Amino acid sequence: MGAKGLSTNGNRVRGPDELSIAKNLEVNAKEVSTDGNKECNEKRIKEVMKQFEGEIQQLPPPYSAVKVDGVRSYKAARRGVELELKARDVKIKRIEFTRLTDTGFEMQITCSHGTYIRSLAYDIGCELGTGAHLGKLIRTRVGEYTLDQAIDLETFISKINSRQFVPPVNDGEICKGLQWK
């Protein structure tokens, strides 16, 4: 397993993600070209994205919940303390270019637990030589649960307040672990 995907900062969820490609963006001068001459077209984006498919290593972002010597990384980062975070193996099961937009492009990703999609966006931007960040992120599935099974926040709060069960998700099956005692 190579170090492809290893980044030094950023954050990381799966789903259709809109990456904003910023020409001349100086994210990390050592990794990102700022000369404005990098061509960023659909073909090039697809080539770069393909490099991240499969097993890769990722560094958790500084503002993650990962613990180092019992201290949450985000707590240390807020205090200005840098912790040495260790790379983790993650799997990008599928990464698919969806379309170009006015500000970047969209993609869909299926990945393993623990993958940081915002960091993946950062890594793709570094590889493109343009810099990149997420402009929009939609989690379309968590385990066996999909977005079409979700309810809006207002309905959820109403059901909690009236002490009702969460609506059935699979042919009458109640969400596991969400029953009132």
C-alpha positions in Angstrom: 0.0 0.0 0.0 1.4 3.3 -1.0 1.2 6.7 0.6 -1.2 8.0 -2.0 -3.9 10.0 -0.1 -1.5 11.0 2.7 -2.1 14.7 3.5 -0.9 17.1 6.0 -4.1 18.9 6.8 -7.8 19.0 6.0 -10.9 17.2 7.1 -12.9 14.2 5.7 -18.3 11.7 4.5 -19.4 9.8 1.6 -21.9 10.9 -1.1 -22.1 13.4 -3.9 -19.5 16.0 -2.9 -18.9 19.2 -4.7 -15.2 20.2 -4.9 -14.3 23.7 -5.6 -11.2 23.9 -7.7 -9.3 27.1 -6.9 -6.6 28.1 -9.4 -3.7 29.9 -7.9 -4.9 28.8 -4.4 -1.9 28.5 -2.1 -2.9 25.7 0.2 0.5 24.2 0.8 3.3 25.7 -1.3 5.3 22.4 -1.2 2.4 20.3 -2.6 0.2 22.7 -4.7 1.4 24.5 -7.8 0.3 28.1 -7.7 1.4 29.0 -11.2 -2.2 28.9 -12.6 -1.1 26.7 -15.6 -2.5 23.4 -14.4 -5.2 22.2 -16.7 -8.2 21.0 -14.8 -10.6 19.3 -17.2 -12.9 16.3 -16.8 -10.4 13.9 -18.2 -7.6 15.0 -15.8 -10.0 15.0 -12.8 -11.0 11.4 -13.6 -7.4 10.3 -13.9 -6.5 11.8 -10.6 -9.6 10.5 -8.8 -8.8 6.9 -10.0 -5.4 7.1 -8.2 -7.3 7.2 -4.9 -9.5 4.2 -5.5 -8.7 1.1 -3.4 -6.7 1.0 -0.1 -4.9 4.3 0.8 -3.5 5.8 3.9 -4.9 9.0 5.3 -3.8 11.2 8.1 -6.7 12.3 10.3 -7.2 16.0 10.2 -6.0 18.1 13.2 -9.7 18.9 14.1 -10.7 15.2 14.4 -11.9 13.2 17.4 -8.8 10.9 17.2 -7.0 10.5 20.5 -3.3 10.8 20.9 -2.0 9.9 24.3 -5.6 10.3 25.6 -6.1 13.8 24.2 -8.6 14.5 21.4 -6.9 16.0 18.4 -9.4 18.7 18.0 -9.0 19.9 21.6 -5.2 20.1 21.2 -5.7 21.9 17.8 -8.0 24.5 19.4 -5.2 25.2 21.9 -2.7 25.6 19.1 -0.9 22.3 20.1 0.2 20.1 17.2 -0.1 16.4 17.8 1.6 13.7 15.8 -1.2 11.9 14.1 -0.6 8.5 12.5 -1.8 7.6 9.1 -4.7 5.1 8.9 -5.6 2.6 6.3 -8.9 3.4 4.6 -10.6 2.0 1.5 -12.2 4.0 -1.3 -14.5 1.4 -2.7 -15.8 3.6 -5.5 -15.0 7.1 -6.5 -16.9 8.4 -9.5 -16.9 11.8 -11.3 -20.4 13.0 -11.7 -20.2 16.4 -13.4 -18.4 19.7 -13.8 -20.0 22.7 -12.2 -19.4 26.5 -12.4 -17.2 26.3 -9.3 -15.6 22.8 -9.6 -17.0 19.3 -9.9 -19.2 16.7 -8.2 -18.3 13.2 -7.4 -19.8 10.2 -5.5 -17.8 8.1 -3.2 -18.3 4.8 -1.4 -15.7 4.3 1.3 -14.9 2.5 4.5 -15.6 3.7 8.0 -13.1 6.3 9.2 -12.5 7.9 5.8 -12.2 11.7 5.9 -13.8 13.0 2.6 -12.7 16.5 3.2 -9.1 15.4 3.4 -9.6 13.3 0.3 -10.8 16.5 -1.5 -7.7 18.2 -0.2 -5.5 15.4 -1.5 -7.2 15.4 -4.9 -6.6 19.1 -5.1 -2.9 18.6 -4.3 -2.6 16.0 -6.9 -4.4 18.2 -9.5 -2.0 21.0 -8.5 -4.9 23.4 -8.1 -6.0 23.0 -4.4 -9.5 21.9 -3.6 -12.1 21.9 -0.8 -15.6 20.7 -0.3 -18.4 23.2 -1.1 -21.2 20.7 -0.4 -21.4 17.3 1.2 -24.3 14.9 1.4 -24.1 11.6 3.3 -26.3 9.3 1.2 -25.8 6.1 3.2 -24.6 5.1 6.7 -24.2 1.3 6.9 -27.6 -0.2 5.8 -29.5 3.1 6.1 -29.9 5.3 3.1 -30.9 9.0 2.6 -34.4 8.0 1.3 -35.1 6.4 4.7 -34.3 9.6 6.6 -36.8 12.0 8.1 -36.3 15.7 8.5 -35.2 17.3 11.8 -38.6 18.8 12.5 -40.4 15.4 12.2 -37.7 13.8 14.3 -38.0 16.3 17.1 -41.8 16.0 17.0 -41.6 12.2 17.4 -39.1 12.5 20.2 -41.3 15.0 22.0 -44.4 12.9 21.6 -42.3 9.8 22.7 -43.1 8.0 19.5 -40.8 5.4 17.8 -38.7 6.5 14.9 -40.7 5.6 11.7 -40.2 2.1 10.2 -37.3 1.9 7.7 -37.4 -1.5 6.1 -40.9 -3.0 5.6 -42.1 -2.3 9.1 -38.8 -2.9 10.9 -38.1 -0.4 13.6 -34.6 1.2 13.7 -32.4 -1.0 15.8 -31.4 0.6 19.1 -33.9 3.5 18.9 -36.7 2.0 21.0 -38.0 3.8 24.1 -37.5 2.0 27.5 
